[in-house]
Amino acid sequence: MWEGGDIDWPVEDEEVARVLKDSPTNTASGNDDISYPFLRFWFKNQRSHMTRTLNNLIKFGYDGWKVAYSVLIKKADKERYDNVKSWRMIHLLPTISKVVDRIMLRKLEKEVTLASTQYGSRKRRGCHDSMKQITEFVKFGRFGHTEIMTMDVEGGFNNIDTALLAHILVYRSCDKSLVSWIVRWTTGRKMRLKFNERTSRVYEVDKGVPQGSPLSPYLFGIYVEEIFKPRFKHGPSVSCLVSSYVDDGGVMVSGANREIVVGKMQELFEECDRVGRKRNMKFVARKIEWMGMGEGVWPELWIGGEKKDMCREIRLLGYRLDVMGLMKQYVDYWMERAIGVRRRIAGVGRRYGSSGGSGAWEYTRLLQAAYLPTIWYGLEFVDDPKLIKMIDVQINDKIRSLFRVSLKSPINTMRAETDIAPTDIQRK
């Protein structure tokens, strides 16, 4: 048990109810074998008892929560998996400890706010919101030449200096008792690795924050805010935007000519890198990509004394953008994924048959629940009429083949019967 007598923030039933309501419903149990549905059932039947228990846990803590089981998960698109960096480490924590973390997260959000260009770790600040800000800068740039750079913080959560984090929280005028609680929460942690059904011994963890906790992304955002903070926004011949989604950063520069843009891009990266190194954070050189928009030849870009070749297509938070500002490669990628879903749906029909098995209603549900979300993913950023037409053609073809509809059947009738709106209407 840790000593936490300076924490005097009693949690009310209503706050516990909100936290449980916002908690996920489709996740597995933690390493305590307790699930969120069980906690909701407990709170429904013994509200005061559970609230009192959570208050005691917040005030006094429980050292057993500091032992995490860490599982290794393969990272996608890696050529080899005999390198440790091809695996992602995920911490499995007790579920009830995550409820406590969510309660403290709500308190921390009231004490310290993140910058408007920081996304992730809170509601209405997700990946789509970040991408919207980036695409608007590219589309409505003040000048004719725009460049985009993406960069990734190496190590992220594992490299947070907890002592420096405490100083940052104090500097940001965070309540001292909350800072004290966070310091105790981050120190004295341990972990056990689980891989191939084998469990390692207990290892001491002397830095970083656990990736499985809902509190960690927000603490990470506070820690790196100064790194991604834009030092320069607008000028007579250049404008720029520095944006981040958790540990993924992006720098966008628009200028009157390419030389100004490249010079400002190098200056902004060097400033971000300088501040990052002071906080034990560095950017992975092999993951840094940049792309100049539009036709023409761009000057060379040098990062850390190394020349970086320009990409013809850049990946932003899972989206793909080409040099003309279009998303054809992105649409092609998800259309290909949708074809795979289409084949699996057809395979279900072949296996179980249409008579007494998968009928029209089942096909329609599979279409709406699996196929359409795949082909429409990120549709709000696609504004090219030709790309929208491509998506519509594939959907129409899917409806015809799945329901064996004649080519002479009106498209509007097919869509009305399956309750599928045209793609251009779906975007709105």
C-alpha positions in Angstrom: 0.0 0.0 0.0 1.2 3.5 -0.7 0.6 6.4 1.6 -1.9 8.7 -0.1 -3.5 10.7 2.8 -3.1 14.0 0.9 -5.7 12.9 -1.7 -9.0 14.3 -0.5 -11.3 14.2 -3.6 -14.3 12.1 -2.7 -15.8 10.5 -5.8 -19.6 10.6 -6.0 -21.9 7.9 -7.4 -22.7 10.0 -10.5 -19.0 10.3 -11.4 -18.6 6.5 -11.1 -21.7 6.0 -13.3 -20.3 8.2 -16.0 -16.9 6.5 -16.0 -18.5 3.0 -16.2 -20.8 4.2 -19.0 -17.8 5.6 -21.0 -15.8 2.4 -20.5 -15.5 -0.1 -23.4 -17.9 -3.0 -23.6 -16.1 -5.3 -26.0 -12.7 -5.7 -24.3 -11.3 -8.8 -22.6 -11.0 -9.1 -18.8 -7.8 -7.7 -17.3 -5.2 -9.8 -15.5 -7.6 -9.8 -12.5 -10.2 -11.8 -14.5 -12.7 -9.0 -13.9 -14.6 -7.5 -16.9 -16.4 -4.2 -17.3 -19.8 -5.8 -17.5 -19.2 -7.3 -14.1 -18.2 -3.9 -12.7 -21.4 -2.4 -14.1 -23.4 -5.2 -12.5 -21.7 -4.6 -9.2 -22.3 -0.8 -9.4 -26.0 -1.4 -10.3 -26.6 -3.6 -7.3 -24.2 -2.0 -4.7 -23.6 1.6 -5.8 -22.5 3.0 -2.4 -20.3 0.0 -1.6 -18.4 0.2 -5.0 -18.1 4.0 -4.7 -16.6 3.7 -1.2 -14.2 1.0 -2.4 -13.0 3.2 -5.3 -12.5 6.1 -2.9 -10.3 4.0 -0.7 -8.4 2.7 -3.7 -7.7 6.2 -4.9 -6.6 7.4 -1.5 -4.5 4.4 -0.4 -3.8 2.6 -3.6 -2.9 -1.1 -4.0 0.6 -2.2 -5.0 -0.8 -5.4 -6.7 -2.0 -3.1 -9.5 1.5 -2.1 -10.3 2.4 -5.5 -11.7 1.4 -5.7 -15.4 1.4 -8.7 -17.7 3.0 -7.5 -21.0 2.1 -9.4 -24.2 3.9 -9.0 -27.5 1.9 -8.4 -30.6 3.2 -8.3 -34.2 3.3 -5.0 -35.9 1.7 -4.9 -39.3 3.7 -4.7 -42.6 7.0 -5.9 -41.1 9.2 -8.0 -43.4 10.9 -9.8 -40.5 9.9 -10.7 -36.9 13.2 -11.7 -35.5 13.8 -8.1 -34.6 12.4 -6.9 -31.3 11.2 -3.6 -32.8 8.8 -5.6 -35.1 6.7 -6.3 -32.0 4.5 -4.1 -29.9 4.3 -4.5 -26.2 0.9 -4.2 -24.6 0.4 -4.0 -20.8 -2.5 -6.0 -19.4 -3.7 -4.3 -16.2 -6.5 -5.1 -13.7 -9.8 -3.8 -15.0 -10.8 -2.0 -11.8 -7.5 -0.2 -11.8 -8.5 1.3 -15.2 -11.7 2.6 -13.7 -9.6 4.4 -11.0 -7.4 5.7 -13.8 -10.4 7.0 -15.8 -11.6 8.8 -12.7 -8.2 10.5 -12.2 -8.1 11.3 -15.9 -11.2 13.3 -15.6 -9.7 15.3 -12.8 -6.4 15.8 -14.7 -8.3 17.1 -17.7 -9.8 19.8 -15.6 -6.3 20.8 -14.2 -4.2 20.6 -17.4 -5.4 21.1 -21.0 -3.6 20.0 -24.1 -2.9 22.2 -27.1 -5.5 22.6 -29.9 -3.2 20.9 -32.3 -2.8 17.8 -30.1 -5.2 14.9 -30.8 -5.9 11.5 -29.2 -6.6 10.4 -25.6 -9.9 12.3 -25.3 -13.3 12.6 -26.8 -13.9 14.6 -30.0 -10.1 14.8 -30.6 -9.7 11.6 -32.5 -7.8 10.5 -35.6 -10.5 11.8 -37.9 -10.4 15.3 -36.3 -6.6 15.4 -36.7 -6.9 14.4 -40.4 -9.5 17.0 -41.0 -7.2 19.8 -39.7 -4.4 18.5 -41.9 -6.5 18.2 -45.1 -8.0 21.7 -44.5 -4.5 23.1 -44.3 -3.5 21.4 -47.5 -6.6 22.3 -49.4 -6.9 25.9 -48.2 -3.2 26.8 -47.9 -2.6 30.5 -48.3 0.3 30.0 -50.7 0.9 27.9 -53.8 3.6 25.5 -52.5 2.8 23.0 -49.7 5.0 20.4 -48.1 4.1 17.7 -45.5 6.4 15.8 -43.2 5.4 12.9 -40.9 7.5 11.7 -37.9 7.2 9.2 -35.1 8.5 9.4 -31.6 10.6 6.4 -30.8 9.8 4.5 -27.6 7.0 6.9 -26.7 5.4 5.9 -23.5 8.4 3.8 -22.3 10.8 6.8 -22.4 8.9 9.2 -20.2 11.0 10.6 -17.4 8.6 10.5 -14.5 10.5 13.0 -12.4 10.5 15.5 -15.4 6.8 14.7 -15.9 6.1 15.8 -12.3 8.0 19.1 -12.8 6.0 19.7 -16.0 2.7 19.2 -14.1 3.8 21.6 -11.4 4.8 24.1 -14.0 1.4 23.8 -15.6 -0.2 24.7 -12.2 -1.6 21.2 -11.6 -3.0 20.5 -8.1 -0.1 19.4 -5.9 -2.0 16.5 -4.4 -2.8 15.2 -7.9 0.8 15.6 -8.9 1.8 13.6 -5.8 -0.8 10.9 -6.7 0.6 10.6 -10.3 4.2 10.4 -9.1 3.2 7.4 -6.8 1.2 5.9 -9.7 4.2 6.0 -12.1 6.9 4.7 -9.7 7.5 1.2 -8.4 6.0 -0.5 -11.4 6.8 -4.1 -12.4 6.0 -6.3 -15.3 6.0 -9.9 -16.4 6.3 -10.8 -20.1 4.0 -13.4 -21.6 4.9 -14.9 -25.0 4.2 -18.3 -26.6 2.3 -19.4 -23.5 5.3 -18.8 -21.2 5.6 -16.2 -18.5 8.8 -14.5 -17.4 10.0 -13.5 -14.0 9.1 -10.1 -12.5 11.1 -7.2 -13.9 11.4 -3.7 -12.3 10.3 -0.8 -14.4 12.1 2.5 -13.5 10.6 4.8 -16.2 7.7 5.3 -18.5 4.0 4.8 -18.1 1.9 1.6 -18.9 0.5 1.5 -22.4 -2.7 -0.3 -21.3 -3.9 2.5 -18.9 -6.4 5.1 -20.1 -4.4 7.7 -18.1 -1.1 7.2 -20.0 -2.0 8.8 -23.4 -3.0 12.0 -21.7 0.2 12.1 -19.5 2.2 11.5 -22.7 0.4 14.3 -24.4 1.4 16.7 -21.6 5.0 15.4 -21.7 5.4 16.0 -25.4 3.3 19.2 -25.8 6.4 21.4 -25.9 8.0 19.2 -28.6 5.1 19.6 -31.0 4.3 23.2 -30.1 4.5 25.3 -33.3 7.1 28.1 -32.9 6.0 30.0 -36.0 2.5 30.0 -37.5 2.1 32.7 -40.2 4.2 35.3 -42.0 4.1 37.4 -45.1 5.3 34.5 -47.3 4.8 31.3 -45.3 2.4 29.6 -43.0 2.9 26.4 -41.1 1.1 23.9 -38.8 2.6 21.4 -36.4 0.0 18.7 -35.4 0.3 15.5 -33.4 -1.8 12.4 -32.7 -0.4 10.9 -29.5 3.2 9.9 -30.7 2.7 10.6 -34.4 3.7 14.1 -35.4 3.1 16.0 -38.6 4.6 19.3 -40.0 2.8 21.2 -42.8 4.4 24.3 -44.4 2.9 26.4 -47.2 5.0 29.1 -48.8 5.5 31.5 -51.7 8.2 29.3 -53.2 9.7 25.8 -52.7 13.0 27.1 -51.2 11.2 29.0 -48.4 9.0 26.0 -47.7 12.0 23.5 -47.4 14.0 25.9 -45.3 11.1 26.4 -42.9 10.4 22.7 -42.7 14.0 21.9 -41.8 14.0 24.7 -39.2 10.8 23.4 -37.6 12.0 19.8 -37.5 15.3 20.7 -35.9 13.5 22.7 -33.2 11.1 19.8 -32.5 14.1 17.4 -32.4 16.1 19.6 -30.1 13.3 19.9 -27.5 12.6 16.2 -27.8 16.1 15.1 -27.1 16.1 17.2 -23.9 13.1 15.0 -22.8 14.7 11.8 -23.8 12.5 11.6 -26.9 13.9 11.2 -30.4 12.4 10.8 -33.9 13.0 7.6 -35.8 15.0 8.6 -39.0 13.7 5.7 -41.1 10.1 6.6 -40.3 10.4 10.3 -41.3 8.7 10.9 -44.7 8.0 14.1 -46.6 6.2 15.0 -49.7 5.9 18.2 -51.8 2.5 18.9 -53.2 2.0 19.7 -56.9 4.0 19.3 -60.0 7.6 20.4 -60.3 11.0 19.6 -58.7 11.4 20.2 -55.0 14.8 21.1 -53.4 16.6 18.5 -51.4 15.6 18.1 -47.7 18.2 17.3 -45.2 17.3 15.9 -41.8 20.0 15.4 -39.2 22.7 15.6 -41.8 21.0 13.0 -44.0 19.3 13.6 -47.3 15.7 12.3 -47.3 14.1 11.4 -50.6 10.7 12.7 -51.4 7.7 10.3 -51.4 5.1 10.4 -54.2 2.5 9.3 -51.7 2.5 9.9 -47.9 0.7 8.1 -45.2 -1.0 10.3 -42.6 -2.6 8.5 -39.6 -3.6 5.5 -41.8 -4.8 7.7 -44.7 -2.9 8.1 -48.0 -2.4 11.3 -49.8 -0.6 11.8 -53.2 1.4 14.8 -54.5 -1.8 16.3 -56.1 -3.6 16.2 -52.8 -5.9 13.4 -54.0 -6.6 10.1 -52.2 -6.8 7.7 -55.1 -4.3 5.3 -53.5 -6.3 5.5 -50.3 -9.6 4.7 -52.0 -8.0 1.9 -54.0 -6.6 0.4 -50.8 -10.0 0.3 -49.1 -11.8 -0.9 -52.2 -9.4 -3.8 -52.4 -10.1 -4.6 -48.7 -13.9 -4.3 -49.4 -13.5 -6.9 -52.2 -12.0 -9.3 -49.7 -15.1 -8.7 -47.4 -17.3 -9.2 -50.4 -15.7 -12.6 -51.1 -16.1 -13.7 -47.5 -19.8 -12.8 -47.5 -20.2 -14.7 -50.8 -18.4 -17.6 -49.1 -20.9 -17.6 -46.2 -23.7 -17.9 -48.8 -22.0 -20.8 -50.6 -21.4 -22.7 -47.3 -24.8 -22.3 -45.8 -26.9 -21.8 -48.9 -29.8 -19.4 -49.5 -32.5 -21.8 -48.6 -32.9 -22.1 -44.8 -29.5 -20.4 -44.3 -28.3 -17.0 -45.4 -31.3 -15.3 -46.9 -31.8 -11.7 -48.3 -32.1 -10.3 -44.8 -28.9 -11.9 -43.6 -27.1 -10.7 -46.7 -28.3 -7.2 -46.2 -27.1 -7.1 -42.6 -23.7 -8.4 -43.6 -23.6 -5.8 -46.3 -24.4 -3.0 -43.9 -22.3 -4.2 -41.0 -19.1 -5.3 -42.8 -18.9 -4.3 -46.4 -20.1 -0.7 -46.4 -18.0 0.5 -43.3 -15.0 -0.9 -45.1 -15.4 0.8 -48.4 -16.7 4.0 -46.8 -13.9 4.3 -44.3 -12.5 7.9 -44.3 -15.0 8.9 -46.9 -15.4 12.4 -45.4 -12.0 13.4 -46.8 -12.6 12.2 -50.3 -14.0 15.0 -52.5 -13.0 14.0 -56.0 -16.2 13.1 -57.9 -14.4 10.5 -60.0 -13.3 8.6 -56.8 -16.8 8.8 -55.4 -18.1 7.4 -58.7 -15.6 4.5 -58.4 -16.9 3.6 -55.0 -20.6 3.8 -56.1 -19.9 1.5 -59.1 -18.3 -1.2 -56.9 -21.2 -1.0 -54.4 -23.8 -1.4 -57.2 -21.8 -4.3 -58.6 -21.8 -5.8 -55.1 -25.5 -5.5 -54.7 -26.2 -7.1 -58.1 -23.9 -10.1 -57.6 -24.9 -10.7 -54.0 -28.6 -10.7 -54.6 -28.4 -11.9 -58.2 -30.1 -8.9 -59.6 -30.5 -8.4 -63.3 -28.3 -5.7 -65.0 -31.5 -4.1 -66.3 -32.8 -3.4 -62.7 -32.8 0.3 -61.8 -30.0 1.2 -59.4 -32.2 3.5 -57.3 -34.6 0.6 -56.7 -31.8 -1.7 -55.6 -30.4 0.9 -53.2 -33.9 1.7 -51.8 -34.6 -1.9 -51.0 -31.2 -2.4 -49.3 -31.4 1.0 -47.5 -28.1 2.2 -49.0 -27.8 5.9 -49.8 -25.6 7.1 -52.7 -22.0 7.7 -51.7 -22.1 11.4 -52.2 -25.1 11.7 -49.9 -23.4 9.4 -47.3 -20.4 11.8 -47.2 -22.7 14.5 -45.8 
